[in-house]
């Protein structure tokens, strides 16, 4: 497997915002994917850093319940940005923030507030977080382009990971979803995205086709049934995310510990 960790790279000791963003962007290498175990608070971010990963990535579906909200932009934007800022302050690595579809912020304000929170990058998705309806490709490309322009105007280097929700909220058969994902991916890269994220694309041949036909860095969500990290590298993937999977597993393990305590047993049994 040829995935990257901070022990293998040299750019992750950068201290300025621009250097961190440049280091984050440079880690998106097709065939040598950046692996980002998504975090939900400062403690989980420090754990990821301690294991030698070069980047911290938040996941909205993990951060939201920690803050007491449901995913889908139910978290007040001030609270989400405050959580991102706490995570950024707790580590020395570039932080890329899952901002769903921007929480209603105009591009200039979104860029400004991400920079203030210490984020070097962000995820922006192309379906409505509240309804699941796909956003028109032209509208989304214009939005991404406006974010890129706002960052340039503000002198902020921001790494944009454009999520494609065709496999989650789109319509049509497998071939039609693939074609639409490729169309959207190319448009988003042209608009200024650095990487595109066809979430829920999991079948090996589809992943290979996406990597080849989009002709730019792609991010794949790792979950049960997804090809191994080594296989994803061989398919040309540039980034691998875990979404809220780790947080979900931690919560499930905590629930088993609590059940053991309730039943008068040790919560530290290896059987848990």
DAJOUR-V675538 format. One record per run of one state. SS is the DSSP state (A for helix, B for strand, O for the rest). FROM is the first residue (numbers start at 1). LEN is the number of residues. If there is no record, write none. Layout:
ss | from | len
SS | FROM | LEN
SS | FROM | LEN
This chain:
ss | from | len
O | 1 | 3
B | 4 | 1
O | 5 | 6
A | 11 | 3
O | 14 | 3
A | 17 | 10
O | 27 | 7
B | 34 | 3
O | 37 | 2
B | 39 | 1
O | 40 | 2
A | 42 | 9
O | 51 | 4
B | 55 | 4
O | 59 | 1
A | 60 | 8
O | 68 | 9
A | 77 | 14
O | 91 | 3
B | 94 | 5
O | 99 | 8
A | 107 | 10
O | 117 | 4
B | 121 | 5
O | 126 | 1
B | 127 | 1
O | 128 | 6
B | 134 | 1
O | 135 | 2
A | 137 | 18
O | 155 | 4
B | 159 | 6
O | 165 | 1
A | 166 | 4
O | 170 | 4
A | 174 | 18
O | 192 | 3
B | 195 | 4
O | 199 | 5
A | 204 | 11
O | 215 | 3
B | 218 | 4
O | 222 | 7
A | 229 | 6
O | 235 | 4
B | 239 | 3
O | 242 | 3
A | 245 | 18
O | 263 | 10
